Amino acid sequence: MAHSPLPVLSPTARGPVSGLAPDALPTPLDYAALSRTELEERIRARKSELNAVILGHNYQRVEIQAVSDLLGDSLALSQEAADTDADVIVFCGVHFMAETAKVLSPGKTVLMPDSRAGCPMADFVTGEALRRMKEAHPGAAVVAYVNSTAEVKAEADICCTSSNAVEVVRSIPEDQTILFVPDRNLARYVEEQTGRDNIVAWDGYCYVHDDLVLDELDAARKRYPEARVVIHPEARDDLLAEADEVTSTGGMVRLAQEHDALILGTERGLVDQLRERYPEKTFVPLSGAAVCGNMKLNTLSKLAWCLDHRQHEVVLDEDIRRRAEDALRKMLAISGGWTAPSAEEEELELAGVRPKGCGCA
C-alpha cells in the first residue's frame, strides 16, 4: 500500500525541538520497549504539561481510543477540539483529519503521531488536478468530501460528509453541474438519493469499503440471521442495495445503542470499539479484512513520542487554510452547524464512544 504524502512539517519539527520533555526518549522504538501502563502514564502527564487534547478516530486501535479525550468521526472531532481551551491538538487519525483540525483551529498546534498516516482515497485527487477539472466544466459547483486534503477543500465551493452529502447536493440548483470529489461510491449513492443526472464523480474510492463483497455479506447473514445489516455509503452500490441501513460511522454508533445485533460494513476499528462498549451485544464485521493500515500506523509508543517531542506538526498555507475553512463553514451552515453534545452523549463519551459524528470514513 502506498503511503500518502507527508504533511507539511514546521521548522521545529525538522530541526531542534523546542519544549522537548526532560525525560524524552530518542525514538518511537525506545518507547515501544515500555509497557502499556508506562506509556499511558507518560501520555497523561505530558498531555497535562502541554495543555493538549487527544482526538481518536473511530477506526483507531483500541489502546489509542482508551487514552483519547474525544472519540468519533473526523469533522466532529475537529469541531469539538476547536471548542476546547487546549493549546495542542494531537490527532490520532490520518493526515487530512489533522489538516481539518488545523483549518478550524489556526491558533492551536496540531500534531500527528505518525506523519505517514495518510488516506489513499484523499490522494486520488490533488488541487492541481481539481483545477483542471474545473476548467473543463466551467460553471460547475465543486463538492469536496471531507476525506480530502486542505488544498482540495480550498478549491471546492462546499464540503460534505457521508451523513450530509445528500443534503449538501440538494442545496445546489438542480440545473447546475456538480463535480464530486474524490469518492465515486458516495457520489453514486448521492445521485441515487437525489435523482440528479448531472453529477460528475472523480474516480476515487476507499479501498477498505470498496473491497467489501457480497459473498462475505451472505456468509455473515447466514451466521447471524437476526442482525441488521448497516453499511457505510463509501461501499459499492451492489453492497448498499443489500443493506438494511446506509449510514456514516456516527450513525452506526447511534444504531448500536438501539439494536442488539448488527453486521457492520465498515473498518474493523469501529466494531472493536462497539464490542468494548456493549459486550452483551453482537457486532459483526462484514469483512474481517476491512482494516485501514494507514489508521493503524498510530500506536501508543508513537503517541507518547509525539507528545514528548512535539512532533509531527501540521502547518498550512494561510490562503489554503482560509479557503478550506470557507468550504467547511458553508457546509455547516446548511447542516445547521455543530451543537454541544447532550447529557446522554457526554456520558457515552466518558465511556469511550461518541454517538455522533459527521462522517469521514
Secondary structure, DSSP 8 states (H G I E B T S, - for coil): --------B-HHHHSS-TT--TT--SSHHHHHTS-HHHHHHHHHHHHHHHTEEEEEETTS-HHHHHH-SEEE-HHHHHHHHHTS--SEEEEES-HHHHHHHHHH-TTSEEE-S-TT---TTGGG--HHHHHHHHHHSTT-EEEEESSS-HHHHHT-SEEE-TTTHHHHHHTS-TTS-EEEESBHHHHHHHHHHHT-S-EEE-SB--HHHHT--HHHHHHHHHH-TTSEEEE-TTS-HHHHTT-SEE--HHHHHHHHHH-SEEEEES-HHHHHHHHHH-TTSEEEES-TT---TTGGG--HHHHHHHHHHT--BB---HHHHHHHHHHHHHHHHHTT------HHHHHHHHHT--S------
